Amino acid sequence: MLEFFKRKSRKAESSKEVARQNESPSDDLNAPLVQGTHFYIENGNYVFTEYYLKNRGYCCGNRCRHCPYPDAESKDQ
């Protein structure tokens, strides 16, 4: 009986491992940002890319250059 539970927990651990491997770096909100993918530096300012802003999932209302949410941006004005 104890062997059954050990097998079940090993299977659950391996499925979690597979799920982690299938995630893209943007799926983890605590993952470090990558220059060139998530942002670039222009005249000393950090500029977020459209890729990063889409994955963030909302408009911050700061009129970002690459904002993929133009409707949300115009509502703030």
Phi and psi restraints in degrees (range 20) as a CNS / XPLOR table:
assign (resid 1 and name C) (resid 2 and name N)
       (resid 2 and name CA) (resid 2 and name C) 1.0 -62.6 20.0 2
assign (resid 2 and name N) (resid 2 and name CA)
       (resid 2 and name C) (resid 3 and name N) 1.0 -35.4 20.0 2
assign (resid 2 and name C) (resid 3 and name N)
       (resid 3 and name CA) (resid 3 and name C) 1.0 -62.6 20.0 2
assign (resid 3 and name N) (resid 3 and name CA)
       (resid 3 and name C) (resid 4 and name N) 1.0 -35.7 20.0 2
assign (resid 3 and name C) (resid 4 and name N)
       (resid 4 and name CA) (resid 4 and name C) 1.0 -59.8 20.0 2
assign (resid 4 and name N) (resid 4 and name CA)
       (resid 4 and name C) (resid 5 and name N) 1.0 -46.3 20.0 2
assign (resid 4 and name C) (resid 5 and name N)
       (resid 5 and name CA) (resid 5 and name C) 1.0 -67.3 20.0 2
assign (resid 5 and name N) (resid 5 and name CA)
       (resid 5 and name C) (resid 6 and name N) 1.0 -36.3 20.0 2
assign (resid 5 and name C) (resid 6 and name N)
       (resid 6 and name CA) (resid 6 and name C) 1.0 -63.6 20.0 2
assign (resid 6 and name N) (resid 6 and name CA)
       (resid 6 and name C) (resid 7 and name N) 1.0 -43.8 20.0 2
assign (resid 6 and name C) (resid 7 and name N)
       (resid 7 and name CA) (resid 7 and name C) 1.0 -63.7 20.0 2
assign (resid 7 and name N) (resid 7 and name CA)
       (resid 7 and name C) (resid 8 and name N) 1.0 -41.7 20.0 2
assign (resid 7 and name C) (resid 8 and name N)
       (resid 8 and name CA) (resid 8 and name C) 1.0 -63.5 20.0 2
assign (resid 8 and name N) (resid 8 and name CA)
       (resid 8 and name C) (resid 9 and name N) 1.0 -43.1 20.0 2
assign (resid 8 and name C) (resid 9 and name N)
       (resid 9 and name CA) (resid 9 and name C) 1.0 -69.5 20.0 2
assign (resid 9 and name N) (resid 9 and name CA)
       (resid 9 and name C) (resid 10 and name N) 1.0 -35.5 20.0 2
assign (resid 9 and name C) (resid 10 and name N)
       (resid 10 and name CA) (resid 10 and name C) 1.0 -63.9 20.0 2
assign (resid 10 and name N) (resid 10 and name CA)
       (resid 10 and name C) (resid 11 and name N) 1.0 -39.3 20.0 2
assign (resid 10 and name C) (resid 11 and name N)
       (resid 11 and name CA) (resid 11 and name C) 1.0 -65.9 20.0 2
assign (resid 11 and name N) (resid 11 and name CA)
       (resid 11 and name C) (resid 12 and name N) 1.0 -41.6 20.0 2
assign (resid 11 and name C) (resid 12 and name N)
       (resid 12 and name CA) (resid 12 and name C) 1.0 -64.0 20.0 2
assign (resid 12 and name N) (resid 12 and name CA)
       (resid 12 and name C) (resid 13 and name N) 1.0 -41.6 20.0 2
assign (resid 12 and name C) (resid 13 and name N)
       (resid 13 and name CA) (resid 13 and name C) 1.0 -63.0 20.0 2
assign (resid 13 and name N) (resid 13 and name CA)
       (resid 13 and name C) (resid 14 and name N) 1.0 -42.0 20.0 2
assign (resid 13 and name C) (resid 14 and name N)
       (resid 14 and name CA) (resid 14 and name C) 1.0 -68.7 20.0 2
assign (resid 14 and name N) (resid 14 and name CA)
       (resid 14 and name C) (resid 15 and name N) 1.0 -33.8 20.0 2
assign (resid 14 and name C) (resid 15 and name N)
       (resid 15 and name CA) (resid 15 and name C) 1.0 -70.2 20.0 2
assign (resid 15 and name N) (resid 15 and name CA)
       (resid 15 and name C) (resid 16 and name N) 1.0 -33.5 20.0 2
assign (resid 15 and name C) (resid 16 and name N)
       (resid 16 and name CA) (resid 16 and name C) 1.0 -67.1 20.0 2
assign (resid 16 and name N) (resid 16 and name CA)
       (resid 16 and name C) (resid 17 and name N) 1.0 -38.4 20.0 2
assign (resid 16 and name C) (resid 17 and name N)
       (resid 17 and name CA) (resid 17 and name C) 1.0 -62.6 20.0 2
assign (resid 17 and name N) (resid 17 and name CA)
       (resid 17 and name C) (resid 18 and name N) 1.0 -43.9 20.0 2
assign (resid 17 and name C) (resid 18 and name N)
       (resid 18 and name CA) (resid 18 and name C) 1.0 -64.3 20.0 2
assign (resid 18 and name N) (resid 18 and name CA)
       (resid 18 and name C) (resid 19 and name N) 1.0 -41.1 20.0 2
assign (resid 18 and name C) (resid 19 and name N)
       (resid 19 and name CA) (resid 19 and name C) 1.0 -62.0 20.0 2
assign (resid 19 and name N) (resid 19 and name CA)
       (resid 19 and name C) (resid 20 and name N) 1.0 -41.5 20.0 2
assign (resid 19 and name C) (resid 20 and name N)
       (resid 20 and name CA) (resid 20 and name C) 1.0 -63.7 20.0 2
assign (resid 20 and name N) (resid 20 and name CA)
       (resid 20 and name C) (resid 21 and name N) 1.0 -37.3 20.0 2
assign (resid 20 and name C) (resid 21 and name N)
       (resid 21 and name CA) (resid 21 and name C) 1.0 -69.3 20.0 2
assign (resid 21 and name N) (resid 21 and name CA)
       (resid 21 and name C) (resid 22 and name N) 1.0 -29.8 20.0 2
assign (resid 21 and name C) (resid 22 and name N)
       (resid 22 and name CA) (resid 22 and name C) 1.0 -82.3 20.0 2
assign (resid 22 and name N) (resid 22 and name CA)
       (resid 22 and name C) (resid 23 and name N) 1.0 -12.5 20.0 2
assign (resid 22 and name C) (resid 23 and name N)
       (resid 23 and name CA) (resid 23 and name C) 1.0 -73.2 20.0 2
assign (resid 23 and name N) (resid 23 and name CA)
       (resid 23 and name C) (resid 24 and name N) 1.0 144.0 20.0 2
assign (resid 23 and name C) (resid 24 and name N)
       (resid 24 and name CA) (resid 24 and name C) 1.0 -85.9 20.0 2
assign (resid 24 and name N) (resid 24 and name CA)
       (resid 24 and name C) (resid 25 and name N) 1.0 160.8 20.0 2
assign (resid 24 and name C) (resid 25 and name N)
       (resid 25 and name CA) (resid 25 and name C) 1.0 -57.1 20.0 2
assign (resid 25 and name N) (resid 25 and name CA)
       (resid 25 and name C) (resid 26 and name N) 1.0 -29.2 20.0 2
assign (resid 25 and name C) (resid 26 and name N)
       (resid 26 and name CA) (resid 26 and name C) 1.0 -73.4 20.0 2
assign (resid 26 and name N) (resid 26 and name CA)
       (resid 26 and name C) (resid 27 and name N) 1.0 -16.4 20.0 2
assign (resid 26 and name C) (resid 27 and name N)
       (resid 27 and name CA) (resid 27 and name C) 1.0 -68.3 20.0 2
assign (resid 27 and name N) (resid 27 and name CA)
       (resid 27 and name C) (resid 28 and name N) 1.0 -24.8 20.0 2
assign (resid 27 and name C) (resid 28 and name N)
       (resid 28 and name CA) (resid 28 and name C) 1.0 -96.1 20.0 2
assign (resid 28 and name N) (resid 28 and name CA)
       (resid 28 and name C) (resid 29 and name N) 1.0 111.5 20.0 2
assign (resid 28 and name C) (resid 29 and name N)
       (resid 29 and name CA) (resid 29 and name C) 1.0 -67.5 20.0 2
assign (resid 29 and name N) (resid 29 and name CA)
       (resid 29 and name C) (resid 30 and name N) 1.0 -17.7 20.0 2
assign (resid 29 and name C) (resid 30 and name N)
       (resid 30 and name CA) (resid 30 and name C) 1.0 -95.7 20.0 2
assign (resid 30 and name N) (resid 30 and name CA)
       (resid 30 and name C) (resid 31 and name N) 1.0 1.6 20.0 2
assign (resid 30 and name C) (resid 31 and name N)
       (resid 31 and name CA) (resid 31 and name C) 1.0 -68.9 20.0 2
assign (resid 31 and name N) (resid 31 and name CA)
       (resid 31 and name C) (resid 32 and name N) 1.0 145.9 20.0 2
assign (resid 31 and name C) (resid 32 and name N)
       (resid 32 and name CA) (resid 32 and name C) 1.0 -67.2 20.0 2
assign (resid 32 and name N) (resid 32 and name CA)
       (resid 32 and name C) (resid 33 and name N) 1.0 146.2 20.0 2
assign (resid 32 and name C) (resid 33 and name N)
       (resid 33 and name CA) (resid 33 and name C) 1.0 -75.8 20.0 2
assign (resid 33 and name N) (resid 33 and name CA)
       (resid 33 and name C) (resid 34 and name N) 1.0 146.3 20.0 2
assign (resid 33 and name C) (resid 34 and name N)
       (resid 34 and name CA) (resid 34 and name C) 1.0 -111.7 20.0 2
assign (resid 34 and name N) (resid 34 and name CA)
       (resid 34 and name C) (resid 35 and name N) 1.0 122.3 20.0 2
assign (resid 34 and name C) (resid 35 and name N)
       (resid 35 and name CA) (resid 35 and name C) 1.0 -63.0 20.0 2
assign (resid 35 and name N) (resid 35 and name CA)
       (resid 35 and name C) (resid 36 and name N) 1.0 132.9 20.0 2
assign (resid 35 and name C) (resid 36 and name N)
       (resid 36 and name CA) (resid 36 and name C) 1.0 97.1 20.0 2
assign (resid 36 and name N) (resid 36 and name CA)
       (resid 36 and name C) (resid 37 and name N) 1.0 -29.2 20.0 2
assign (resid 36 and name C) (resid 37 and name N)
       (resid 37 and name CA) (resid 37 and name C) 1.0 -100.2 20.0 2
assign (resid 37 and name N) (resid 37 and name CA)
       (resid 37 and name C) (resid 38 and name N) 1.0 -49.7 20.0 2
assign (resid 37 and name C) (resid 38 and name N)
       (resid 38 and name CA) (resid 38 and name C) 1.0 -98.8 20.0 2
assign (resid 38 and name N) (resid 38 and name CA)
       (resid 38 and name C) (resid 39 and name N) 1.0 -27.8 20.0 2
assign (resid 38 and name C) (resid 39 and name N)
       (resid 39 and name CA) (resid 39 and name C) 1.0 -158.1 20.0 2
assign (resid 39 and name N) (resid 39 and name CA)
       (resid 39 and name C) (resid 40 and name N) 1.0 166.2 20.0 2
assign (resid 39 and name C) (resid 40 and name N)
       (resid 40 and name CA) (resid 40 and name C) 1.0 -141.0 20.0 2
assign (resid 40 and name N) (resid 40 and name CA)
       (resid 40 and name C) (resid 41 and name N) 1.0 163.8 20.0 2
assign (resid 40 and name C) (resid 41 and name N)
       (resid 41 and name CA) (resid 41 and name C) 1.0 -109.1 20.0 2
assign (resid 41 and name N) (resid 41 and name CA)
       (resid 41 and name C) (resid 42 and name N) 1.0 126.4 20.0 2
assign (resid 41 and name C) (resid 42 and name N)
       (resid 42 and name CA) (resid 42 and name C) 1.0 -131.9 20.0 2
assign (resid 42 and name N) (resid 42 and name CA)
       (resid 42 and name C) (resid 43 and name N) 1.0 118.2 20.0 2
assign (resid 42 and name C) (resid 43 and name N)
       (resid 43 and name CA) (resid 43 and name C) 1.0 54.7 20.0 2
assign (resid 43 and name N) (resid 43 and name CA)
       (resid 43 and name C) (resid 44 and name N) 1.0 36.4 20.0 2
assign (resid 43 and name C) (resid 44 and name N)
       (resid 44 and name CA) (resid 44 and name C) 1.0 82.4 20.0 2
assign (resid 44 and name N) (resid 44 and name CA)
       (resid 44 and name C) (resid 45 and name N) 1.0 0.2 20.0 2
assign (resid 44 and name C) (resid 45 and name N)
       (resid 45 and name CA) (resid 45 and name C) 1.0 -104.8 20.0 2
assign (resid 45 and name N) (resid 45 and name CA)
       (resid 45 and name C) (resid 46 and name N) 1.0 141.7 20.0 2
assign (resid 45 and name C) (resid 46 and name N)
       (resid 46 and name CA) (resid 46 and name C) 1.0 -83.5 20.0 2
assign (resid 46 and name N) (resid 46 and name CA)
       (resid 46 and name C) (resid 47 and name N) 1.0 126.0 20.0 2
assign (resid 46 and name C) (resid 47 and name N)
       (resid 47 and name CA) (resid 47 and name C) 1.0 -116.9 20.0 2
assign (resid 47 and name N) (resid 47 and name CA)
       (resid 47 and name C) (resid 48 and name N) 1.0 117.6 20.0 2
assign (resid 47 and name C) (resid 48 and name N)
       (resid 48 and name CA) (resid 48 and name C) 1.0 -75.0 20.0 2
assign (resid 48 and name N) (resid 48 and name CA)
       (resid 48 and name C) (resid 49 and name N) 1.0 142.0 20.0 2
assign (resid 48 and name C) (resid 49 and name N)
       (resid 49 and name CA) (resid 49 and name C) 1.0 -83.1 20.0 2
assign (resid 49 and name N) (resid 49 and name CA)
       (resid 49 and name C) (resid 50 and name N) 1.0 163.1 20.0 2
assign (resid 49 and name C) (resid 50 and name N)
       (resid 50 and name CA) (resid 50 and name C) 1.0 -60.8 20.0 2
assign (resid 50 and name N) (resid 50 and name CA)
       (resid 50 and name C) (resid 51 and name N) 1.0 -37.0 20.0 2
assign (resid 50 and name C) (resid 51 and name N)
       (resid 51 and name CA) (resid 51 and name C) 1.0 -55.7 20.0 2
assign (resid 51 and name N) (resid 51 and name CA)
       (resid 51 and name C) (resid 52 and name N) 1.0 -49.3 20.0 2
assign (resid 51 and name C) (resid 52 and name N)
       (resid 52 and name CA) (resid 52 and name C) 1.0 -64.3 20.0 2
assign (resid 52 and name N) (resid 52 and name CA)
       (resid 52 and name C) (resid 53 and name N) 1.0 -45.8 20.0 2
assign (resid 52 and name C) (resid 53 and name N)
       (resid 53 and name CA) (resid 53 and name C) 1.0 -65.0 20.0 2
assign (resid 53 and name N) (resid 53 and name CA)
       (resid 53 and name C) (resid 54 and name N) 1.0 -37.7 20.0 2
assign (resid 53 and name C) (resid 54 and name N)
       (resid 54 and name CA) (resid 54 and name C) 1.0 -64.3 20.0 2
assign (resid 54 and name N) (resid 54 and name CA)
       (resid 54 and name C) (resid 55 and name N) 1.0 -43.5 20.0 2
assign (resid 54 and name C) (resid 55 and name N)
       (resid 55 and name CA) (resid 55 and name C) 1.0 -70.5 20.0 2
assign (resid 55 and name N) (resid 55 and name CA)
       (resid 55 and name C) (resid 56 and name N) 1.0 -26.2 20.0 2
assign (resid 55 and name C) (resid 56 and name N)
       (resid 56 and name CA) (resid 56 and name C) 1.0 -65.2 20.0 2
assign (resid 56 and name N) (resid 56 and name CA)
       (resid 56 and name C) (resid 57 and name N) 1.0 -37.5 20.0 2
assign (resid 56 and name C) (resid 57 and name N)
       (resid 57 and name CA) (resid 57 and name C) 1.0 96.2 20.0 2
assign (resid 57 and name N) (resid 57 and name CA)
       (resid 57 and name C) (resid 58 and name N) 1.0 2.3 20.0 2
assign (resid 57 and name C) (resid 58 and name N)
       (resid 58 and name CA) (resid 58 and name C) 1.0 -157.0 20.0 2
assign (resid 58 and name N) (resid 58 and name CA)
       (resid 58 and name C) (resid 59 and name N) 1.0 161.5 20.0 2
assign (resid 58 and name C) (resid 59 and name N)
       (resid 59 and name CA) (resid 59 and name C) 1.0 -90.4 20.0 2
assign (resid 59 and name N) (resid 59 and name CA)
       (resid 59 and name C) (resid 60 and name N) 1.0 131.7 20.0 2
assign (resid 59 and name C) (resid 60 and name N)
       (resid 60 and name CA) (resid 60 and name C) 1.0 -86.6 20.0 2
assign (resid 60 and name N) (resid 60 and name CA)
       (resid 60 and name C) (resid 61 and name N) 1.0 -12.6 20.0 2
assign (resid 60 and name C) (resid 61 and name N)
       (resid 61 and name CA) (resid 61 and name C) 1.0 82.9 20.0 2
assign (resid 61 and name N) (resid 61 and name CA)
       (resid 61 and name C) (resid 62 and name N) 1.0 8.8 20.0 2
assign (resid 61 and name C) (resid 62 and name N)
       (resid 62 and name CA) (resid 62 and name C) 1.0 -92.5 20.0 2
assign (resid 62 and name N) (resid 62 and name CA)
       (resid 62 and name C) (resid 63 and name N) 1.0 11.3 20.0 2
assign (resid 62 and name C) (resid 63 and name N)
       (resid 63 and name CA) (resid 63 and name C) 1.0 56.2 20.0 2
assign (resid 63 and name N) (resid 63 and name CA)
       (resid 63 and name C) (resid 64 and name N) 1.0 50.0 20.0 2
assign (resid 63 and name C) (resid 64 and name N)
       (resid 64 and name CA) (resid 64 and name C) 1.0 -60.0 20.0 2
assign (resid 64 and name N) (resid 64 and name CA)
       (resid 64 and name C) (resid 65 and name N) 1.0 144.7 20.0 2
assign (resid 64 and name C) (resid 65 and name N)
       (resid 65 and name CA) (resid 65 and name C) 1.0 -57.8 20.0 2
assign (resid 65 and name N) (resid 65 and name CA)
       (resid 65 and name C) (resid 66 and name N) 1.0 -41.5 20.0 2
assign (resid 65 and name C) (resid 66 and name N)
       (resid 66 and name CA) (resid 66 and name C) 1.0 -105.8 20.0 2
assign (resid 66 and name N) (resid 66 and name CA)
       (resid 66 and name C) (resid 67 and name N) 1.0 26.7 20.0 2
assign (resid 66 and name C) (resid 67 and name N)
       (resid 67 and name CA) (resid 67 and name C) 1.0 -60.1 20.0 2
assign (resid 67 and name N) (resid 67 and name CA)
       (resid 67 and name C) (resid 68 and name N) 1.0 123.5 20.0 2
assign (resid 67 and name C) (resid 68 and name N)
       (resid 68 and name CA) (resid 68 and name C) 1.0 -86.5 20.0 2
assign (resid 68 and name N) (resid 68 and name CA)
       (resid 68 and name C) (resid 69 and name N) 1.0 8.0 20.0 2
assign (resid 68 and name C) (resid 69 and name N)
       (resid 69 and name CA) (resid 69 and name C) 1.0 -118.7 20.0 2
assign (resid 69 and name N) (resid 69 and name CA)
       (resid 69 and name C) (resid 70 and name N) 1.0 66.8 20.0 2
assign (resid 69 and name C) (resid 70 and name N)
       (resid 70 and name CA) (resid 70 and name C) 1.0 -63.9 20.0 2
assign (resid 70 and name N) (resid 70 and name CA)
       (resid 70 and name C) (resid 71 and name N) 1.0 -32.7 20.0 2
assign (resid 70 and name C) (resid 71 and name N)
       (resid 71 and name CA) (resid 71 and name C) 1.0 -65.1 20.0 2
assign (resid 71 and name N) (resid 71 and name CA)
       (resid 71 and name C) (resid 72 and name N) 1.0 -43.0 20.0 2
assign (resid 71 and name C) (resid 72 and name N)
       (resid 72 and name CA) (resid 72 and name C) 1.0 -65.5 20.0 2
assign (resid 72 and name N) (resid 72 and name CA)
       (resid 72 and name C) (resid 73 and name N) 1.0 -36.1 20.0 2
assign (resid 72 and name C) (resid 73 and name N)
       (resid 73 and name CA) (resid 73 and name C) 1.0 -66.9 20.0 2
assign (resid 73 and name N) (resid 73 and name CA)
       (resid 73 and name C) (resid 74 and name N) 1.0 -42.6 20.0 2
assign (resid 73 and name C) (resid 74 and name N)
       (resid 74 and name CA) (resid 74 and name C) 1.0 -71.4 20.0 2
assign (resid 74 and name N) (resid 74 and name CA)
       (resid 74 and name C) (resid 75 and name N) 1.0 -25.4 20.0 2
assign (resid 74 and name C) (resid 75 and name N)
       (resid 75 and name CA) (resid 75 and name C) 1.0 -68.5 20.0 2
assign (resid 75 and name N) (resid 75 and name CA)
       (resid 75 and name C) (resid 76 and name N) 1.0 -27.8 20.0 2
assign (resid 75 and name C) (resid 76 and name N)
       (resid 76 and name CA) (resid 76 and name C) 1.0 -73.8 20.0 2
assign (resid 76 and name N) (resid 76 and name CA)
       (resid 76 and name C) (resid 77 and name N) 1.0 -18.7 20.0 2
